Amino acid sequence: MIKSLDPRVTRENIEENNLIAPLTPMDNWETYEVFHQKKRGDQHMHVGIVHAPNPEMALLFGKEQYGRRSITANIWVVKTANVFASEYDDADMFETTPEKQYREAGGYKVMDKINKYKKANKA
Amino acid sequence: MNTTAIKDLLYKMADDLLIIGHRNSEWTGLGPILEEDIAFSSMAQDKIGQSQALFQLLHELGEQEPDTVAFTRNAKQFHNAQFVELPNGDYDFSLMRHFLYDVADQLRFEMLASSSYEPLAKVARKIKGELKYHVFHANTWIVKLGSANEESKARMQTALNDAWNYSLGLFEEGDFENDLKNEGVFAGEVALKQLWLETIKPTLTKATLTIPHENTWEPELGGRKGIHTEHLEPLVEEMSEVFRVDPSAEW
């Protein structure tokens, strides 16, 4: 018999050599991506993944894993298989040449003007 | 207000919650999958918390501290229904008990939300969300497993048959039904049982499960009066083991 530190295991009287088969990979449920919203109107943020056999259970588990310890207004779950993602091999698509500073907010030097305006109006 | 009647009501509710909370917590680390393990354990903790809120009300009515009441009584002093002390069995039985008990619990607290005993009504309103989630969890599993495949359906049906007469024991009437009704504290076990039957039927139908035929109904009574199965004593022993090591320890 298996003697465990956990009394619940010990009292099951399980033989050392037992037929309890380990899970095979296909025994696992599919995954759902979980999106968490803190309060109404906020964006839903991706927070992680749960295993579930259907969307309802994915919601249950999403609530438990990601809504239990923080303020939650709403949760979305989306089947991972339904997410279309870009390829990491194509990551160079996202690169941009350094010359196009005018396309970035940092490219505009306006603080001088703002401070000047503030100063002028204060007086 | 009849304090003895209120105490009787509080004790049976608190003990149901404490014992089923402990039983359900025995699944911690052994649940069918990680996510469900966490969900079931978390709800078990909710139940212990709910029982503590009721033991606190009892304390305010002159009973001992919640910890003392929870951990120093012997099995015969517990007022829980026998249903909640039964061993967990396989997950099918635990889920079926979770469904039958939690629906009854939610309805009971819904009735109590308008109780004339305001402290209890306040607790009922406070835990409304937890109870709603517990029932949502139970309903989702029952419907899913009732209609998943032949094996799951057969196992859930067997679990329902095995649980049935014990679940009817939840509605064992106490000595103070009339006092509680007349004073507007609680509308009574008969009314609750009726409401419960009406509520579980649509879910069980959706799960394609069948309630045992009415002429086989024989409620397992006695729990409310301290008559228990042989399973409660070892549970109480195990539950209070750590407390008894040093009852004066500060937690």
Chai-1 contact restraints between the chains, C-beta under 6 A:
chainA,res_idxA,chainB,res_idxB,connection_type,confidence,min_distance_angstrom,max_distance_angstrom,comment,restraint_id
A,R8,B,E26,contact,1.0,0.0,6.0,A-B,restraint_1
A,V50,B,E35,contact,1.0,0.0,6.0,A-B,restraint_2
A,H51,B,E35,contact,1.0,0.0,6.0,A-B,restraint_3
A,E56,B,T140,contact,1.0,0.0,6.0,A-B,restraint_4
A,M57,B,T140,contact,1.0,0.0,6.0,A-B,restraint_5
A,L60,B,H137,contact,1.0,0.0,6.0,A-B,restraint_6
A,L60,B,T140,contact,1.0,0.0,6.0,A-B,restraint_7
A,F61,B,E35,contact,1.0,0.0,6.0,A-B,restraint_8
A,E64,B,I38,contact,1.0,0.0,6.0,A-B,restraint_9
A,E64,B,A39,contact,1.0,0.0,6.0,A-B,restraint_10
A,E64,B,S42,contact,1.0,0.0,6.0,A-B,restraint_11
